[in-house]
Amino acid sequence: MKLLIKNGRLIDPASGLDQTGDLAIAAGRIVSIGSVSADFHASRTIDAGGLVVAPGLVDLAARLREPGHEHEGMLESEMAAAVAGGVTSLVCPPDTDPPLDEPGLVEMLKFRARNLNHAHLYPLGALTRGLAGEAITEMAELTEAGCVGFSQADAPLTDTLVLQRSMQYASTFGYTVWLRPQDAHLGKGVAASGALATRLGLSGVPVIAETIALHVIFELMRVTGARVHLCRLSSAAGIALVRRAKDEGLPVTCDVSANHLHLTDIDIGYFNAAMRLTPPLRQQRDRDAIRAGLADGTVDALVSDHTPVDEDNKNLPFAEAEPGSTGLELLLSLALKWGDEQGLPLTKTLARLTCDPVRVLGESLGSLGSSAGRLVQGGVADLCLFDPAARWTVEPAKFRSQGRHSPFSGYELPGRVAATIVAGQVAFEAPAAL
């Protein structure tokens, strides 16, 4: 298909491009940006007047729930949710059932995703077999199968020697280790330690659960030389430690979730299970530090932390409810809300969803690395077209995801995806949007 997108506001955060113009696509690639040759004959023309034409979003944390948790999410529904949210590339953690610790499982998942013709899927391999924290997986074989890094997801790894050896192995072959910094013993609570948790009688997770884990990780990085990506930081102290580690020159990157960018522990209200998240929501000073860290570049990427949960596991007393929320379809709007409130230019806001996450992934993207998260002539045509002036109310019942739980239910949010293009094909189109 040859596509011509006319009159759109073309934004490429990587190059600083921000201009009104046309964009032409042929054979799945961008053939011209800004102006289009008169001899380009499109099979379809899209009038993008009033719309932003940006690179497709790259989400570094989205659980698709398959295999093993199909009652909470099927690959079909969650990939459909991704493109409905403008996400054209996503990373899924290895905590499926069984975990992604065998090449065959990874190949099957990637094969299923390719056949859906939706977003590009990049799995993380399990750091240890069965995520049990005891024996290192065959990282080389998992990388050949398509893994872009290695992670324990939220499974505890209490043996520091195993962590050291896995980081040594990863460093030797240039792999990235993805870790969520939380001490396995201090992090067993269900809410952030503080006045609210005490008043509600909820077991607390102190900030030191994050900072102690960060100190351990940084010391092991100094010894092993491993490259580490830190997943879903939640505290002001954690942001400060990462800033110092980056100033030191450690090869570390990090992300935060869109939930923690806007919410605090106060939003738990009267035991609202929709606010049961991992890591737990913290105080306002932590939220403010996260927002500032994302703005100044200490935090490299904003993620949805998409974790669909079914009714039976969510509609329980707060401490018993399964943590997680549906986020793929909210990621863009929550980022725009943050950018507006911080007074940031749109190019900078979108950078945290496009070119910056791609830098985290680095060489693991292979041939897509040179064009993912960017508008590049000759690059793969992964695009998100959205209306920045639109306002909409979050209604979880209308999500394409099987997950129907969101902390933002009833919120009015800015920005609405009009269309998502993946490899030159229209993967999503909002009704009557174009």
Solvent accessible surface area in square Angstrom, and as a share of the most:
residue,aa,sasa,rsa
1,M,112,0.50
2,K,90,0.38
3,L,0,0.00
4,L,25,0.13
5,I,0,0.00
6,K,70,0.30
7,N,74,0.38
8,G,0,0.00
9,R,92,0.34
10,L,0,0.00
11,I,0,0.00
12,D,1,0.01
13,P,19,0.12
14,A,42,0.33
15,S,76,0.49
16,G,49,0.47
17,L,43,0.21
18,D,65,0.34
19,Q,81,0.36
20,T,100,0.58
21,G,11,0.11
22,D,27,0.14
23,L,0,0.00
24,A,0,0.00
25,I,0,0.00
26,A,17,0.13
27,A,99,0.77
28,G,13,0.13
29,R,115,0.42
30,I,1,0.01
31,V,58,0.33
32,S,21,0.13
33,I,46,0.24
34,G,16,0.16
35,S,88,0.57
36,V,38,0.22
37,S,69,0.45
38,A,103,0.80
39,D,109,0.56
40,F,33,0.14
41,H,139,0.62
42,A,35,0.27
43,S,84,0.54
44,R,76,0.28
45,T,74,0.43
46,I,3,0.01
47,D,96,0.50
48,A,0,0.00
49,G,47,0.45
50,G,65,0.62
51,L,19,0.09
52,V,1,0.00
53,V,0,0.00
54,A,0,0.00
55,P,0,0.00
56,G,1,0.01
57,L,0,0.00
58,V,2,0.01
59,D,0,0.00
60,L,4,0.02
61,A,10,0.08
62,A,0,0.00
63,R,23,0.09
64,L,4,0.02
65,R,21,0.08
66,E,16,0.07
67,P,17,0.11
68,G,34,0.32
69,H,51,0.23
70,E,65,0.29
71,H,109,0.49
72,E,3,0.02
73,G,0,0.00
74,M,72,0.32
75,L,0,0.00
76,E,73,0.33
77,S,21,0.13
78,E,0,0.00
79,M,0,0.00
80,A,26,0.20
81,A,0,0.00
82,A,0,0.00
83,V,3,0.02
84,A,10,0.08
85,G,2,0.02
86,G,0,0.00
87,V,0,0.00
88,T,2,0.01
89,S,5,0.03
90,L,0,0.00
91,V,0,0.00
92,C,4,0.03
93,P,15,0.09
94,P,0,0.00
95,D,41,0.21
96,T,17,0.10
97,D,82,0.42
98,P,66,0.42
99,P,27,0.17
100,L,0,0.00
101,D,28,0.14
102,E,98,0.44
103,P,31,0.19
104,G,46,0.45
105,L,36,0.18
106,V,0,0.00
107,E,91,0.41
108,M,86,0.38
109,L,3,0.01
110,K,37,0.16
111,F,113,0.47
112,R,67,0.25
113,A,4,0.03
114,R,148,0.54
115,N,92,0.47
116,L,40,0.20
117,N,120,0.62
118,H,45,0.20
119,A,5,0.04
120,H,41,0.18
121,L,9,0.05
122,Y,19,0.07
123,P,0,0.00
124,L,6,0.03
125,G,0,0.00
126,A,0,0.00
127,L,0,0.00
128,T,0,0.00
129,R,134,0.49
130,G,38,0.36
131,L,17,0.09
132,A,63,0.49
133,G,6,0.06
134,E,136,0.61
135,A,39,0.31
136,I,44,0.23
137,T,5,0.03
138,E,89,0.40
139,M,0,0.00
140,A,34,0.26
141,E,89,0.40
142,L,0,0.00
143,T,50,0.29
144,E,152,0.68
145,A,10,0.08
146,G,20,0.19
147,C,6,0.04
148,V,12,0.07
149,G,1,0.01
150,F,1,0.00
151,S,5,0.03
152,Q,7,0.03
153,A,13,0.10
154,D,56,0.29
155,A,28,0.22
156,P,85,0.54
157,L,35,0.18
158,T,89,0.52
159,D,64,0.33
160,T,71,0.41
161,L,88,0.44
162,V,15,0.08
163,L,17,0.08
164,Q,46,0.21
165,R,131,0.48
166,S,0,0.00
167,M,0,0.00
168,Q,78,0.35
169,Y,69,0.26
170,A,0,0.00
171,S,37,0.24
172,T,104,0.60
173,F,110,0.46
174,G,41,0.40
175,Y,34,0.13
176,T,11,0.06
177,V,0,0.00
178,W,2,0.01
179,L,14,0.07
180,R,38,0.14
181,P,2,0.01
182,Q,45,0.20
183,D,35,0.18
184,A,27,0.21
185,H,125,0.56
186,L,64,0.32
187,G,12,0.11
188,K,151,0.64
189,G,16,0.15
190,V,19,0.11
191,A,1,0.00
192,A,1,0.01
193,S,45,0.29
194,G,30,0.28
195,A,77,0.60
196,L,10,0.05
197,A,3,0.02
198,T,109,0.64
199,R,164,0.60
200,L,34,0.17
201,G,66,0.63
202,L,19,0.10
203,S,64,0.41
204,G,30,0.29
205,V,2,0.01
206,P,34,0.22
207,V,41,0.23
208,I,90,0.46
209,A,0,0.00
210,E,8,0.03
211,T,16,0.09
212,I,73,0.37
213,A,14,0.11
214,L,0,0.00
215,H,93,0.41
216,V,58,0.34
217,I,7,0.04
218,F,8,0.03
219,E,98,0.44
220,L,17,0.08
221,M,2,0.01
222,R,111,0.41
223,V,100,0.58
224,T,20,0.11
225,G,49,0.47
226,A,0,0.00
227,R,110,0.40
228,V,0,0.00
229,H,0,0.00
230,L,0,0.00
231,C,13,0.08
232,R,16,0.06
233,L,1,0.00
234,S,1,0.01
235,S,0,0.00
236,A,31,0.24
237,A,43,0.33
238,G,0,0.00
239,I,2,0.01
240,A,41,0.32
241,L,17,0.08
242,V,0,0.00
243,R,86,0.32
244,R,157,0.57
245,A,2,0.02
246,K,56,0.24
247,D,119,0.62
248,E,95,0.42
249,G,58,0.56
250,L,24,0.12
251,P,59,0.37
252,V,7,0.04
253,T,36,0.21
254,C,0,0.00
255,D,0,0.00
256,V,0,0.00
257,S,0,0.00
258,A,3,0.02
259,N,7,0.04
260,H,5,0.02
261,L,0,0.00
262,H,16,0.07
263,L,4,0.02
264,T,11,0.06
265,D,6,0.03
266,I,113,0.58
267,D,49,0.26
268,I,3,0.01
269,G,41,0.40
270,Y,192,0.73
271,F,74,0.31
272,N,64,0.33
273,A,16,0.12
274,A,19,0.15
275,M,13,0.06
276,R,30,0.11
277,L,6,0.03
278,T,33,0.19
279,P,2,0.01
280,P,10,0.06
281,L,2,0.01
282,R,8,0.03
283,Q,32,0.14
284,Q,109,0.48
285,R,162,0.59
286,D,4,0.02
287,R,58,0.21
288,D,63,0.33
289,A,24,0.18
290,I,1,0.01
291,R,25,0.09
292,A,49,0.38
293,G,0,0.00
294,L,0,0.00
295,A,14,0.11
296,D,86,0.45
297,G,30,0.28
298,T,10,0.06
299,V,0,0.00
300,D,29,0.15
301,A,0,0.00
302,L,1,0.00
303,V,0,0.00
304,S,3,0.02
305,D,11,0.06
306,H,0,0.00
307,T,12,0.07
308,P,0,0.00
309,V,3,0.02
310,D,32,0.17
311,E,88,0.40
312,D,117,0.61
313,N,48,0.24
314,K,2,0.01
315,N,98,0.50
316,L,75,0.37
317,P,84,0.53
318,F,6,0.02
319,A,51,0.39
320,E,116,0.52
321,A,2,0.01
322,E,48,0.21
323,P,41,0.26
324,G,7,0.07
325,S,3,0.02
326,T,3,0.02
327,G,8,0.08
328,L,0,0.00
329,E,26,0.12
330,L,3,0.01
331,L,1,0.00
332,L,4,0.02
333,S,4,0.03
334,L,3,0.02
335,A,0,0.00
336,L,10,0.05
337,K,49,0.21
338,W,1,0.00
339,G,2,0.02
340,D,95,0.49
341,E,95,0.43
342,Q,67,0.30
343,G,65,0.62
344,L,36,0.18
345,P,81,0.51
346,L,31,0.16
347,T,30,0.17
348,K,73,0.31
349,T,2,0.01
350,L,0,0.00
351,A,11,0.08
352,R,20,0.07
353,L,0,0.00
354,T,0,0.00
355,C,8,0.05
356,D,12,0.06
357,P,0,0.00
358,V,15,0.09
359,R,164,0.60
360,V,11,0.07
361,L,10,0.05
362,G,34,0.33
363,E,173,0.78
364,S,50,0.32
365,L,12,0.06
366,G,54,0.52
367,S,107,0.69
368,L,29,0.14
369,G,25,0.24
370,S,84,0.54
371,S,6,0.04
372,A,6,0.05
373,G,5,0.05
374,R,89,0.32
375,L,9,0.04
376,V,42,0.24
377,Q,124,0.55
378,G,43,0.42
379,G,4,0.04
380,V,21,0.12
381,A,0,0.00
382,D,10,0.05
383,L,0,0.00
384,C,0,0.00
385,L,0,0.00
386,F,0,0.00
387,D,44,0.23
388,P,46,0.29
389,A,83,0.64
390,A,25,0.19
391,R,133,0.49
392,W,31,0.11
393,T,67,0.39
394,V,2,0.01
395,E,79,0.35
396,P,19,0.12
397,A,85,0.66
398,K,141,0.60
399,F,12,0.05
400,R,104,0.38
401,S,0,0.00
402,Q,67,0.30
403,G,0,0.00
404,R,94,0.34
405,H,26,0.12
406,S,5,0.03
407,P,7,0.04
408,F,1,0.00
409,S,62,0.40
410,G,53,0.51
411,Y,76,0.29
412,E,118,0.53
413,L,0,0.00
414,P,13,0.08
415,G,1,0.01
416,R,116,0.42
417,V,15,0.09
418,A,7,0.05
419,A,0,0.00
420,T,0,0.00
421,I,0,0.00
422,V,11,0.06
423,A,41,0.31
424,G,0,0.00
425,Q,94,0.42
426,V,41,0.23
427,A,22,0.17
428,F,26,0.11
429,E,68,0.31
430,A,17,0.13
431,P,114,0.72
432,A,112,0.87
433,A,41,0.32
434,L,71,0.35
